[in-house]
């Protein structure tokens, strides 16, 4: 929810989107904001070398591991550093992932909700 203003800025002024720090193609559909579960997982795979299953685990478990032993966070940071990702981007990715662990959009569900909303308007 805290990314809605950032999304709106990116939608209206694509050249000045402030969060375009992760792979461009992954964030293009959402105007520079990590909005969908699939985006977070793809970024973890591309920048930190996670497998699909490990990226899904990261998405679901980051918050519970913050208070635990921190293995997910350490693995993300280690993988991102190995790919040359800057510390500020690594921190942004971890914070975003941690916030979205409670809830984030699944892209296919979001598309279905949009179709239902359009159908009900008509």
ABEGO torsion letter per residue (X at the ends): XAAAAAAAAAAABAAABAABABBAAAAAAAGGBBABAAAAAAAAAAAAGBBAAAAAAAAAAAAAAAABAGAAAAAAAAAAAAAGBBAAAAAAAAAAAAAAAABBBBAAAAAAAAAAAAAAAX
